[in-house]
């Protein structure tokens, strides 16, 4: 029996990582590649050829026959085109070949990817460019090379390119500020990210019987099961054997790909689960999260499950999010968001903390846009997710530190220890903050947890906005301090931080974000409540937004407007598909079950009356009346949905069309669903040609 590999042996075994490069590349080539990764310097062709040869040999040894440039177009998914390593020889044989040119540059057809008007359909040429900072890996017998994707004219058609630009901008501004503060040994500041991933598992056989799950990723009709999540017995509960087996296989597949997943557990809703990785450089973390979502679905298929990543696949229970844990680290090993034992005296920490507060307040609307999607609109503001109002939680101790800065007073640092009252248990040092699960943007000890991204979202967008906004805040701080004599710097710094804090403290809120009182308080503070994507999107193309992204070289004006069009178009298409799917399910599937049950009830009543004419058959008669009444209301609601969907499609302006879908079509869908779900409760499950919530949510073993 073959011995199973240990986790250290398994981890990264399918990744052309630093260890493999060090072993296989000549020293000068290895140094050149590292110089490119660290400094962004140009990679010469002879170096690329050497890397390509070593990469190909390693890939072939590990069973690869093809290679692909793996990129992230504006679909929110990933894309790939596979080419074989084979190269024909004159004698009819083939050799396995891979050149530096093939490694560095690819040319996929760009005509059918979303471009928001940057490219016409007939203009097909696009380029992919190797990103050496994200290691290549092997999957399904192909060598995957992470790449950026741009048009023939050089416009970014992907999410990786602006993310890399934002990381560079933040690094540039952060290093300048740190040098002012005397940390001259710092040469690089890295954005680090850890993306927690929530998901649902359902039986694959049941999943295939639901058109709504197949076409849209969420259930469009379906009455609640008798039990939901009210007992809270699923959260952190014992893993069911088959679910545990799935999670074990998922861990192994992800570990092979060098993805450092660490935590797994049951989430609140039945059938819902979560995994979380260790922090990585933002670029690699985004790549790994995209890969994680793909692998989750493939492993689920092997276990006869379907993995649902939609933000709100089921009504009446929690939806799924993707908490984006964000921090900053220097090349000297310092976490800039770690308060330390004496946060009030930690000037670098206070500087970066207040820079983040400034950024979140100043560009809250752009952060809201960065997580906007049709699915996430269903989730935000419910009791499973933060409200659509952007606020920040910093905890009691840091709130007192900030208050002392604002008032110019001394902060008394007491430090806390938790005593449990049981002698056998250890005394525990209490963190600087508690946790606030209702806060969209919460400080959690040495990082910020942005809780608003949805489970299906690429986390590139929120990190692009966050990196750029913080870079902008740091630039302003630097400009105010750069002419200050060294002996006056600390005093001037505190003045600058105090001024910034007073201007932006309205975004700080340590209370319960789920309450109506907070919604009212937020309005008094002047905080936006952008409840839907159509509400938020105009902010993306505002003068303030264009100025921010162009000032730091993240996106051109054309690239900004193209993303506006793409997001609106995706929103419209998603709801249009949902509307058509719902109409089809109600008109065919549900109506079939409804009529079949009414027919049987009628026949049963007739048979009883034939035997005993004096019987009133009250139960059958009343049930038929209820169903007939529901059928009439359902047909009216169905006709209204059909007409309003057609009317929405006639709107020529994209934003107007999106608003029509949001305000009218979704409302029609809710009204129709309410009628159908009410009628479903009257119909035995056997009459319905699709599985009910009870079966979907409680069939896992």
N, C-alpha and C positions, 0 to 999 in steps of 0.2 A: 504493500500500500504506500502510495506516494505521500511523503511528509508534507503537511500543510505549511505554507510560508508564514513566518511571523509578520506582524504588522510592519515593523521597520523594513523587512525585506520586501513586502508588498508595496509599501508606500512609494509612489513615484516610479514604479517599475516600468510604466509605459510612457514616461516623460523624458524628453531630451533636456534634462535639467543641468544645473551648474556642475554637479558631480560628474555626470556623463561627459559634458564638454571638457572638463578638466582632464578626464582620463583619455579622451579620444582626439582632442585637438592639439596641434603643436603649440608650445608655450606662447609664441608670438601671436598666433592666430587667436588663442584664448584671450590674451590681453587686449587684442584689438576689438574683439566682440564685447568684452567688459567695458572698454572705453566707450563704445557705441551706446551700450545700455545705460551707463552712468552719466555720460556727458551729452548724449544725443549726436555724437560726431558721425560723419559719413563713413559707411562701410565700403571699402575698396572691393573691386570685383574679384581679385585674387584671394582675398580673405573669404568672400562669399562662396567662392568655388571650393575652398578647403572645408568650410563649414558644411556645405551641401553634400560633399563626398562623405564626410563622417556621419552626417545625419542620415543619409541614405543607407549606408552600411549598417548602422545601428537599427534602423527601421526594418530593413530586410531580415536581419537576424531575429527580429521580434515578430516576423510573419507578415509584414506590410508588403503589399504589391502595388499600391497607388499612393499618391499624395494629393492634398487639396489645400487651397488657400481658404481658410475658415474666417468669415467676416460677419459683421452685424449690421445689416441694412436697416432702414427705417421702418421695417415691418415689426420690429420688436423681437424678432426671432433671429436665428443664425442662418447662414447660407454657405453652400459648398459646391464645388464642381471638381470631380475626381479625374485625375490623369494617371495612367500607368507609368511605372518606372521603366518599362521596356523600351528599348531602342533597337530597331532591326539592323542586322549585319548583312554584308553582301552575300554571305554563304547561306542565307536563309535562316540563320539562328538569331537570337536576340540577346542583348545584354541588359543589365539593370543599370540605368543611368539617371543622373539628376544633377543639373548644373546650378551654379551660383545665380545665374540669371533667372532660372525657374524658381529658385528659393526666394529671391528678393522681389520679383514682380510677376503678377498674374494679370490676365485680361478676361474677366468674365463679361458676359453680355449684361449691360446695365439698363437695357431698355424697359424691362418689366418690373424693376424695383421702384418703390415710391421715391419721387424726387421733388414733389411740390412745385413743379414747374421749372426746376433747374435744368431738366433735360426733356426734349421732345421724344416721343416714342420711337421715332425713326433714328434718333441719335443713340446708337447702341453701345459705343465704346465706353468702358469703364476700367479702372485699374485697381488692383489690390497690391498693397505694399507690406512686406514682412515687418512685423513688430517684434524685434529681438528681445524686448523686455518681458514678453510673455512666452514661456517655453512651449515648443512644439510637443505634440503627444500622439500616441497611436490609439485609434479606435476603429473597430470593425475592419481591421486589416488595411487601414489607410493612415498615412502620416498627415496629421492635421497641423497646419502652419497658421497661427493667429496673425491676421492681417488687418490693416486699415483699408477702406474702400472709398475711392473718389471718382469723380467724373473725368471725362477727357479734358474739361476746362479747369480741373483742379479743385472743384467744389467738393466738400465732404458730403458723402451720401450715406454715412454710417454714424454709429454712436461712439466708436472707439476714438476716432480722430479728435473730436472736440473734447473728449474726456482726457486724452493725453495732453492737449493744449491747456486744459484747466489745471491739471496737475503741475505743469511747467510754470504756469502763471502764479499759482499759489506758492510753489517752491521759491520762485524769484522774489516775491514780496516778503515771504517769511524770513528768508535768509538776510535780507536787508535790515529788517527790524531786529533780528537777533544780534546782528553785528553792532547795531546801535546800542543794544543792551549789554555789550561786552562779550558776547558768546562768539568770538571771532573764529573759533575752531570749527564751527558748524559750516559745512559747505553744501549741505543738501537737506531739505525737509520733505518727507514723504507722507502722502495721504494714505492712511490705512483704513480698510473697510472690512467688516464682517457682516454678512447678510443672512439673518435668520430666515428660514424658508418654511412657511406653513402650507399644508396640502391635505386633500381628502383622498382616501382610498375607498373604492366601491367595487363590487363584483363586476368583472368584465362582461359576463354574460348578461347581467341586468343592464349595464351601461349601454350595450348594443341595442337594447330594446327601447331606448329613449332617444327620439329624434332631437330633442332639445339639447341633451348633453352632447350628442354627436356633432351637431351643427354649430352650437353656440357656447358650449362649455358650462352652461347653467340650466337648471330646470325652470321652465317658463310656466308650467302648471304643476300642481301637486299640493294636496292638503297636508298639513302637519301630522306627524305621527302622534299617537297618544302620549308618547314620552319624547322629550327633546333633550336639552342639556340642563334642565332645571335642577336635577339632583346633583349636578357638578361631580358626578362619579367617574367621568371619563378622564378628567384632567389629571395628568401624572399617574393614571391608573396602571395596573398591571398590563403589560403588552400581551395581546392574544398571540398564540403560537405562530399562526400563519403571518400575522403582521410583523412579529419579531423576526421571522425568517426573511421576510422582504427587506426589513431594515438592515439585517446582517449582510445580505447580498448587496444592497445599495451601498453600505459602508465600504465593502471590499472593492466594488467597481469604482467608486469615487477615490478611494485611497490609491488604487493603481494609477489613476490619472493625476495624482499629486494634489488632490483637493482635501484640505485638512478638516474634514467634518469631524466634530467632536461630541456634540450633544444630540440626543434623540429622545422624544417622549410623546405621549398622547397629549393632544390639545383639548380645549374645552368641549367642542361639539363632538357628537358621536361620529366616528369614522374620520376624525380630523387628527393630524399629527404634525410634528415639527422636527426639523433638523437645523443645526447651527454649526458653522465652521469657526476655526480660529482666524484671527485677523490676518490679512494679507495686504500688499500694496494694492491700491484701489483698482488699477488697471487689471491686474491678475484676478482680483476678487470679482470684478464684473464678468470677466471671461469665465471664471469658475462657476459663477452662479448661473450663467446661461447654459453651461455644460451640465450643471447639476439638474436643472429642470428637464433637460433632454434625457439624461440617464435615469432619472426618477420614473419617467414614463415607460422607458424600455424595460427596466427591471420589473416594474409593475405588470407589464404585459406577460413576462415570463411566469409570474406568480398568479396569473388569471385575475389580476386586478386592473382597474383603470385608475390612473392618478389624475385627480382634478386640481388644476391650478387656478381656475377662475376665482376671482375675489369673492363672489357670492353665489356659489352653486346651488344653495338651498335657502328657501325662505324660512324664517322663524328660528334659525340657529346662527351662530357666529359664522362670519365669512373668514377669509384667509388674508393675512398680510405678509409683509417681508420687511422686518425691522432692519434699517440700515444703520449699523453701528460705525461711527466715523470718528477718527482721531488723527493726530499729527505726531510724527516722530522724526527726530534729527538723525543724521548719520553718526552722531556720537552716542546714540542710544537713549536719548531723553524723550519721554512722552510729554509733549508740551501741554497736554490737557490733564496732567496728573497734579493735583493740588499740593501733594506732599504733606508733611506733618504740620506745616505752618503756612496755609494758603494765603493769608493776609500779607505775608512777607515775600511770597514767591512772585516776583515781578513779571518774569516771562509768562507764567501761568495766568496771572491777572490780565496781562496784555492780550493774550490770545483768547481768553474767556470773553473779554469785553469786545474783542473784534468779532467773535462769533455772534454775540448778542446783537451787535450793530448790524451784522450781515443778515441775520434772520429777520430782524424788524424791518430793515430797509428793503429787503427783497422777499418778503413773505409771500407776495403774490406769485413770484416766479417759482418759489418752492412748491406752492400749491399747483401750479401748472405742471411742474415736473413729475407729479404723481397722478395727474388727471388721466382717466380712462373711463370707458363706459362701465366696466366692471367695478372699478374702485368707487365710482359715484354711488353705487348701491351700498357700499360698505361704510364710507366715511360718515361720521355723525351718529351711527348706531352705537349700541353699547358694547360692541366688540372692537371698536376702532376709535381713534381720536376724532374730534370734530373737524370740520373743514376749516375752522379758525386756527391759524398758526399762532401758537404760544410756546413759551419755553419754561421748563421746570428746572430749577437749580438746587432745590433742597433748602432746608432751614439754615444749615451752617453757612453755606455759600451766600444765601440771601443776607445773612447778618454781615458777612465780609463785604458784600457789595454795598450794604447800607452804611457801613463804616467809611467806605471810600467816598460815597456820595456826600456824607456829612463831614468828612475830613476828621473823623474821630478814630481813636485806637480800637482795635478789635481784640477782645479777650478770648484766647484760644484755650478751651477746656479739654477737648478730646473726650470721647465717650467710650465706655466699656459696657457691654450688655451682660447683666447677671441674670441667669435663668432661674435661680432659686433652688436648683437641684445641684447638690454638692459634687456629684460625679461628672457633671457636664462642665466643659471648659468655659472660662470667661472669654468673650468674643469682642474684639475691637470693632466698634460700629463705623460703617463707612461715612464719608462726608455727606452723603445724601441718602434718603430713603428712595424707593422707586415709585413712580407715578405712571400707572398704565393708561391714564386718560390723557396724558400730555402728548401732543404731536412731536415735540422736540425736547427730550429730557436728558439732563446730565446724569450719568450713571457711574461716576467714580473716576474714570480716566478717559472718558469718551462721551460723545453725544449719540443718543439713540433716536434716529428719525423714524417714527413709528407709522408714518402715513403711506409709504409705498405699498401697493397691492401685490398679491402673491405672484401674479403673472408678469409683472412689470420688469423690464430691464432696469437695473439700478444705476445704469450709466447716467440717465437724465438727472435724478436728484443729486448725484455727486458732481456732475458738471456745474449745476447751479450753485451748490453749496461751496465748492472749491472757488468758483469765480467770485461769488459774493464776499467770501472771507478774504480773498486776495485783494479785493477792492477796499475793504475796511482796513486791512494792513497797510495798503498803499497810502491811504489818507493819514493814518497814524504816523507813518514814516515821514510824510511831507511836513507834518507839523513839528516833528522832532529833529529833523536832519541838521538844522542849523544851530541846535542848542549846544552850548559848551558842555563838556563832559561833567564838570562839577555841578551843573544845574540840571542834568538830565533827569535824575530821579524825581525831583520836584515838578519839573515840567511834564514828565510822563504821568504823574498822578493827576495833574490838572487836566490833561488830555483825556485820560480814562474817566475822570469824574464827569467831564462835559459829555462824553459819549454815553455814559451810563444814564445821565439825566435825560438825554434826548431819546433814548431807546428803551427805557425800563418798562414802558407800557406793554412790552411783549412778554414780560416775566409774569408767570402765574403758577403758583404751587398748589392750587386747589383742585377740585373735581371738575374736569372738563366736560363731563357728561350732563351737567345740570343746565336747566333753562336759565338759572340765575347767571351762569357764566356767559351764556350767549348774550344776555342783556348787558352784562358788565363789559364784555368785549366790544360791543357796539358803542358804549359810552367812551371806551378808550380809543376808539377809532380804528379798531382792528377789522380787517376784511373777513367776511363770511361768504366765500365763493363756493357755493354748494355744488355746482356742476361744472363739467368741462366747458360748455358754451359760456358760462358766466366768467370763467377764468381766462379763456384763450385770448381775449383782446389785450390782456396785460402783457402777453408774450411779445407783442409787436409794438408796445408803447415806446415812446422816445427814451424813457429811462432804461428799458430793457435793451434796446438797440445800442444805446451808449455804453452800457455795462459790457456787453459781449464784444463789441467792436474795439473798445478801449483796451481790453486785455488780449485781443487777438484770438478769441475763442471761436466766434462765428462771425461771418460777414453778414451784412444786412440781408443779402439774398438768401443766405443759408438760414437765417432766422425766419424770414417769411416763408421759406419752403417748408420748414418744420411746422409752422402754423397751419398751412394748407394740409399737410400730411395728417396731423393729429385730428383736425376737423373732419377730413375725409374718412379716416378710419372710424371715427365716432359714428358718423352717419351710416357707413356701411354696416357696422356691427349691429346697430339697432334695426336697420332695415332687414338684415338677415334674421334677427330675433323675431321681428314682426311677422315675416313670411312663415317662419318655422312655427310660431304659435298659431297662426291662422290654419296652417296645414294640420297640426296636431288636433286642434279643437274641431275643425270641420270633418276630419276623417277619424282619427283614433278615438278621441273622447266621445264623439257623437255615435260612433259604432257601438261602444260599450253602453252608452245611455239608452239608445234605442233597443238594444238587445235585452237589457234589463227591464225596460218598460213593457216590451212585448211579452216577456215571461211572466211579469206581474199580471198583465191583462189576461193571459191564458190561465194563470193560476186562479185568478178571481172568477173567471168564467167557469172553470171546472168545479170550483166550490159551489157556485150558484146552481150549476146543473144538478149537483147532488142534493143540495139543501137550498132551495130558492129563497127561503126566509133569511139567509145569512147576509149581513150588510157588507162583509169583506172590507171593514173599515181600514185595516192596516194597508192592504193593497191599494185601495182607492185613494187614501190620503197620500201614500208614497207616490203614486202616479201623478196626483195633482201637484205635489211639490216639484217633481222632476219636470213635468210639463211647463210649469211656471218658470223654472230655471232655464229650460230649453228656449222659451220665448225670449227671456232676457238675454240669454247667451247669443242668440242669433242677431239681436239688435246691436249688442256690443261688438260682435264680430264684424258686422257690416260697417259700423262706425270706425273700427280699427282699420279695416281695408280701405275705406274712403280717405281717412286722415293720413294713412301711409302714402297713398297715391298723391295726395295734396302736398305732403312734405317733399316728395321727389320733384315736384314742379318748381320749388324754390331754387332760383339760380344762384343766389349768393350762398356760399358755403356756411357762413356763420348763421344766417337766417334759417337755412335748412336744418342745421344742428339744433338750433333753438326750437324749431318746430317739432323735431323728433323728441327733444327732451321734455318740452312742456305739454305736447299733445299726444304723440304716439305712445310714449311711455305711460302716460296717464290712462290712455285707452287700454293698454296692455294690463295695467294694474286692475282696472275695472273688470275687464274680461276674466282675469285670473280669479278675482274674488268670487265671481259667479260660478266658474268651473270648479274651483276648489270646494265651494259649499256643496255643489251637487255631487262631487266625488265622494264626500263623506256619506252620502246616501246609497252609494252603489257598492256592492261586494267587489272585492279585489279581483275575483276571477273574471269579471265582466270587462275589466280594463285591459287593453292590449299593451299596456306599459306597466312597469313595476312602480308601486307606490313608495312614498317616503319610508314607510315602515320597513319595507324590504331593502331599499337602497341603503339606509343608514344603519340597519341592525342585522345585516347579513354577513358581516365579516366574522371569520373564525380564526 
